[in-house]
Amino acid sequence: MTYHFRQALLSMRGNVTATFATLTTMTLTLLMLGFVLLLTLNVDRTLEQLESQVEVAAFLRPGTDGAALLTQVRSLPQVRGATLATSEQVLDEMTRDYPYARDAAQLAGNPFPDTLRLRVGRVEDSRTVAAAVSALPGVQDVEYGAGYVDQTVRTLTAVRGAGYALVGLLLLGTLFNILNAVRVAMYARRNEISVMRLLGATRGFIRMPHVIEGVLLGLAAAALALALLTPAYLGLASRVQLFAPVFPIVQDLPTLLPILGGVGLLGVLIGLAGSLFASRRYLRELE
């Protein structure tokens, strides 16, 4: 194992350009992946908060059997909960916020209709539930904050998708660099490899230094990425929390550690998988 480790270090030192390019690409890939995963975590947390606040309100026509409609809407699969607020209950709520509402109602009558209030399981279901409820007999109008709900969901989904696409491209670039680095190293040792094969060395013995090289590159890239990612994220999260406290930014270590650990492990796995594939492929070419 000492021989393999020494050969891996010599190979990395002898191919500085390829090693540096691979290390840089892997570090950038893991950095981007970490930021995307942390962004996704915060997006999911924001959507959960939004889901707990989004309410579909169905305003009923006078004389409508609200209890019967309540039973119908509760049977919808996207609906997590539903309540019926009578016009008098709505007026009481408005009076708590606007005391003059009671006086206005005494003069002109209660303007508020009976209202069904529905909570959905996911923010994306708001439009579906609103459309289904608006088609029910006795429903006069439906409101669910379409102006900000739909836009928020589209924006968050687009950001998350763009991040994953960028990470995918970087992963392909990283694997290409690993293949190139291993190919250069094996080509430089082609005479030595030929002698080793004549002496009876197994393929596993010949490939081992290159596999170790890939693992070392993965470890180095993971360490660099985590050393940059962790303080950068915590600093950015503190600033966002300071200027926009409405967003539920994740900062607790028990939640962050599995993601950070996964990023580090992925770096090692990328180096291992890339070097295994490359060393097997290019050893066959040399033979």
Helices and strands as residue ranges (DSSP letters): H 2-14, H 16-53, E 56-60, H 66-74, E 79-85, H 87-97, H 100-108, E 115-120, G 123-125, H 126-134, E 139-143, H 146-188, H 190-198, H 203-243, H 253-286
